[in-house]
Amino acid sequence: MITISHQYQRWAKSSIQCHINSQLVSTAYFPWSIETSDPFDKCYIGCTPDHSDLTSFSGQLSTFYLFSIYLEPLIVQGLYKLGPAYKNQFKFENESAHILTEPQRKAMYDGKLMNSIVFNYNPVSCDEQLVLQAGPKTNMPYFVHNAHAQMLSNVRSVVAHSIYSTLHSIGGVQVFFPLFGQLDHEQIDGSINYNVCSILLFTLCELIERSYTIQHQMLTSKGFLMIGYYLEKSSKQHINMESLNSLISLITFFIKIQSKNSPLLLKQLFTHIFFNPSIWINCSVFIQMRLYTYLATEFVSYNEMYDSIRPISGIIQTLNTLKYVYWIVEPTRPSIYQAKILDADRPTREQIVEMRSYMLLYMKQLVISGPGTQEEELQAILNYLHTINE
């Protein structure tokens, strides 16, 4: 992305700054002012008036903006983050809530940038060889007539459809969910591909990170509930280290971006997947160890996320996991409950002790880091201690 900014100084030298991909690469200072009363009747974008091949741009142009204000570095960085496909008028903040930082959103969506658009040309707003002016109609007019542009004879509009719009046209992110139900489907030769799950999770996480619409669809369709259900029913060989790392990277994304959907998506992700023992108990020991190591170390360092995941829910699920799955001494009378997994199907005693220590560590952090009083959390722990007699 190329951005050229003119900074006018009344009493000092004015400057022209050139940014490439949001990075300042060149600055030119000049002492004279640019003033004229002569009207400009022509403006060429990408070439000179003589249409010389040596001075004409050859390639593809995306959206082209002209603003009447100086673009500060913060705004230039925000424009670059929006990407080449952005073609709107900086009017609705929600369209970029998952991409921009809070300072960038405030600088770009306070109305000043929108009101300073002189013209906006993009490949979508074209009618044959006519490029329509897509800027706000309420802005100050700088042209005698409409500011539509004319493409030269050897220029044409190229419109590409993103994977997000294509996915939306066939039903949205919901089309992924039935694929998780086919993880144990045998191939023609009778084998099962155990890499499909990691590929699906990686692709889905990438889509969620890059599209606000996909995030909203995951939220409304309770996507993580569906995925967690299918992962429970399928063979645990599908859950490998790549699958777990994709989910962990998604948590990091939600925490860093802090979009409006992040808290609810985090809650669903932890409730239906990370705190669901049925998904993890039959995985390899290395996967289980990596999961609980993450929860006890990296996870507990994110204090701002505890309100999102409801600590009481995570504590109750963790206590049930300790009680029914990661027990050290098999329950006998007077205990009135039965273990849900046999000793032969579990890790070694030493590994269970280590995993229990990690689980108790992050559970402790959930209790002490929650806001206000923790009566529900403490009551759940007391109930657990009263039912454990071993």
Phi, psi and omega in degrees: 000130179254127179231127178244122183242134177252118179254111183273133176236125183289317187251359179228186181288134173280167184218154172239124183248138179245123179248135174244118182051046176074000180258130179290121183245341183203144177222130179239131180254142176213143187274345186267155178265156179257102181224137176196148176257359180284135178285146175263120183259351180215146176216124181255130178250117178091002178198172177261165182302334181276358178058034181289140179296331182288332184249008181260142178286136178237116182151207181244137174250138174264218182294139182238119180247147166233123181249154180264006179237165175285132180269112178289157180305325179298320179289321178299318178295322177294320177299320179293322179295326180295334173088167184291342182276350181290135183216016185267194190247016179058041184257319185250117185294329184295338182293342182229019184297334183268359185247314188270155172281167182299314177299322179294319179298318180295322182287329187262340184240029175270002178102336183292316182294319179296317182287346181265002180290119176278311171206160182219114178246136176214157184296339181285323182271067181229146174232097187057244182266004180262126177260117186279142176286117187255016178281169179299135182286343182274354181289163179300128181284134176248002185235149177292318178245184176301142185273039175286150182248159180244126176283142177290172188297329182260021179244140178218160180272133178240118181245121178247144180259129182287165178296333180290315178292325176295316179297321179296325182290341180252012174124358178085195185293344181298340180292342179284328190299315178299336179294327177292335177284350180254016184298325182269012179291130182279145176284180181300323181275007178087358181273165178237130180274111183270008177262352184296319183299314181296323178294316179297315181295319179298314180297315181295318179296321177297317179296319180296319182292332188258353185223122176293326179296318179297321177300316180295321178294320177297325181288311184289329181268003183050055185299319182290332174295317179295315181296317178300321179297314181292324178293327175298318187279338185272169178296139183285355174291342178289334183271100179249185184295326178296321179297313181296319180295325177297317179292323179294319178296328178292321176299314179301320178298312181300321183289319183285321184283318180054052174281176182292336179272345188302312182300316182290322178292322177298317180299314179295320182297317180286317184296316189263346182234297188292322180264014179262101185294336181297337180281327193255339191296333181258007176285172178296156181300324181295322178293314179298318180295320178295320179299308186283335172294317178298314182297326184274344184243289183290317184300316185289348180279349181266082183295331186286354185259356185294325178295330184289322189263002182054093183308323183299323179295314179295325181292316180297317179295321179293318179297319177295324177294317177298322186286314189261340187243306187260043176287152179262318175249126183299132185295134174225175179301141013274006176297136185254015178242162180241144178293145183268355181218136183284158183296329182291338183263008186250168173295176179291165181301317180297319179293322178295318178300318180293317180293322177298323179296320177294318181295318178293328181293311181286334176293321176300318180294324177297324182287311188280343183262353180288153180285149175069202179282155182243049183296316181296319181295315181293323178296321178296320179293318179296319177299321178297314182294328181285338181264352180262116181252352183283000000 
